[in-house]
């Protein structure tokens, strides 16, 4: 990997400090960093840069670099070098036994709840039962200048007590929260 870095990646090099090899990035204000570079392999942080030094370069599809100071989780780095493998599955990487992998779903699609609309007399007289537990859900209601908003919805055929929960943010970022109950008989 040292040859690949030397020949093809500008402003990145391996340095040896205290008998250990580190990847360094070049910054105009400090020159080459002292090995305080965030190195990632398919998004996995690699703190022992010797692993990258010995990694098979034929597994790498591309290398992305960032040459400015980066702060993450209370630590600062003098740059980022991200090695991306061909299949994005970090082949031949043997992580440290203390390494933990977590599955993270990321952002989710907006969930849409069914909410009936009874526009016609035939719809209102339908014998199809409505057993919804979530009667109305809308994550994007906007008001103007604190005006009240009327939101019509139909209740379920299930009898019982229901709770209305309103959550939101004001224009200046202050949280809004209110609840109210009603009974369907």
C-alpha positions in Angstrom: 0.0 0.0 0.0 2.9 2.4 0.6 3.8 2.3 -3.1 0.1 3.1 -4.1 0.0 6.0 -1.6 3.4 7.4 -2.8 2.6 7.0 -6.5 -1.1 7.9 -6.8 -2.3 9.9 -3.8 -1.2 13.5 -3.6 -0.5 15.1 -0.3 -0.7 11.8 1.6 2.3 9.7 2.8 3.3 7.2 5.4 5.5 8.5 8.2 7.3 6.5 10.9 7.0 7.9 14.4 8.4 6.1 17.4 8.8 2.9 15.4 5.2 2.8 14.1 3.9 3.8 10.7 1.2 6.5 10.4 -0.7 8.0 7.5 -0.2 11.7 7.3 -2.0 14.4 5.3 -0.6 17.7 4.1 -2.0 21.0 5.3 -0.5 24.3 4.3 -0.5 25.6 7.8 1.4 22.7 9.5 2.9 20.7 6.6 2.5 16.9 7.0 0.6 16.0 10.1 2.1 13.9 12.8 -0.1 10.9 12.1 -3.2 12.3 13.7 -5.3 11.4 10.6 -8.7 9.7 10.7 -8.3 6.6 8.5 -11.4 4.8 7.4 -11.8 1.5 5.5 -15.4 1.3 4.1 -16.4 3.7 6.9 -14.7 1.7 9.7 -12.2 3.7 11.7 -8.7 2.2 11.5 -6.6 3.5 14.4 -3.6 1.3 13.8 -2.4 2.6 10.4 -0.1 -0.4 10.1 -3.2 -2.4 9.1 -3.6 -0.1 6.0 0.2 -0.3 5.3 -0.1 -4.1 5.0 -3.5 -4.1 3.3 -3.8 -5.5 -0.2 -4.2 -2.5 -2.6 -6.0 -4.7 -5.2 -9.0 -4.7 -2.9 -9.3 -0.9 -3.0 -11.5 0.8 -5.6 -10.9 4.4 -4.6 -9.4 6.6 -2.0 -11.1 9.8 -0.8 -9.1 12.5 1.1 -10.0 15.5 3.2 -7.1 17.8 4.1 -8.6 20.1 6.7 -9.0 19.8 10.5 -11.9 17.5 11.4 -13.5 17.3 14.9 -15.6 14.2 15.8 -16.7 13.1 19.2 -14.3 15.3 21.2 -11.3 14.3 19.1 -9.7 16.3 16.4 -7.9 15.0 13.3 -5.6 16.7 10.8 -7.5 15.2 7.9 -9.4 12.1 6.7 -8.3 9.3 4.3 -11.2 7.0 3.4 -10.3 3.7 1.6 -13.3 2.2 -0.3 -13.1 -1.4 -1.3 -14.6 -2.8 -4.5 -17.5 -4.5 -2.8 -17.7 -2.3 0.2 -17.3 -5.3 2.5 -13.8 -4.6 3.9 -12.3 -7.9 2.8 -9.2 -9.3 4.6 -9.7 -6.8 7.5 -9.3 -8.5 10.8 -10.7 -6.0 13.3 -9.5 -5.8 16.9 -11.5 -8.2 19.2 -12.9 -5.1 21.0 -14.4 -3.8 17.8 -18.2 -3.8 17.8 -20.3 -3.5 14.7 -23.8 -2.1 14.8 -26.6 -2.1 12.3 -28.0 1.3 11.7 -31.0 1.9 9.5 -30.3 5.6 8.9 -33.1 7.9 8.0 -36.5 6.3 7.4 -39.2 7.1 4.9 -42.1 9.1 6.1 -44.7 6.7 7.4 -48.2 7.2 6.0 -51.2 6.2 8.1 -54.5 5.4 6.6 -57.1 8.0 7.3 -60.6 7.5 5.7 -62.5 10.3 4.0 -66.3 9.9 3.9 -67.2 12.2 1.0 -70.4 10.5 -0.2 -73.4 9.0 1.5 -72.4 5.5 0.3 -69.0 6.0 2.1 -70.7 7.1 5.3 -73.1 4.1 5.2 -70.3 1.6 4.4 -70.4 -1.5 6.6 -66.6 -1.9 6.4 -65.4 -1.5 10.1 -62.7 1.0 11.0 -60.5 -0.4 13.7 -57.6 2.1 13.6 -55.7 2.9 16.7 -53.8 5.9 15.2 -56.6 8.1 14.0 -54.6 10.9 12.5 -50.9 11.5 11.9 -49.3 14.5 10.2 -45.7 15.4 10.9 -45.8 18.6 8.9 -48.5 21.1 10.0 -47.5 24.7 9.7 -49.3 27.6 11.4 -49.0 31.3 10.7 -48.2 33.8 13.5 -49.6 31.5 16.2 -53.0 31.2 14.6 -55.1 28.2 15.6 -55.5 25.3 13.2 -58.5 23.1 12.8 -57.7 19.5 11.7 -60.8 17.4 11.0 -60.5 13.6 11.2 -62.8 10.6 11.7 -62.7 8.4 14.8 -62.4 4.7 14.8 -65.3 2.3 15.3 -63.5 1.1 18.4 -65.1 2.5 21.5 -62.9 3.9 24.3 -60.7 6.8 25.4 -58.3 8.3 22.9 -55.5 10.8 23.4 -54.5 13.6 21.2 -50.8 14.5 21.3 -49.4 17.6 19.7 -45.7 18.1 19.4 -43.8 20.7 17.5 -41.4 23.6 17.4 -41.9 27.3 17.3 -40.1 29.5 14.7 -37.4 30.2 17.3 -36.9 26.5 18.1 -38.8 26.2 21.4 -40.6 22.9 21.9 -44.4 22.7 22.0 -46.2 19.8 23.6 -49.9 19.3 24.6 -52.3 16.4 25.2 -56.0 16.1 25.4 -58.3 13.1 25.7 -61.7 12.3 24.2 -64.1 9.3 24.4 -65.7 7.4 21.5 -69.0 5.8 22.7 
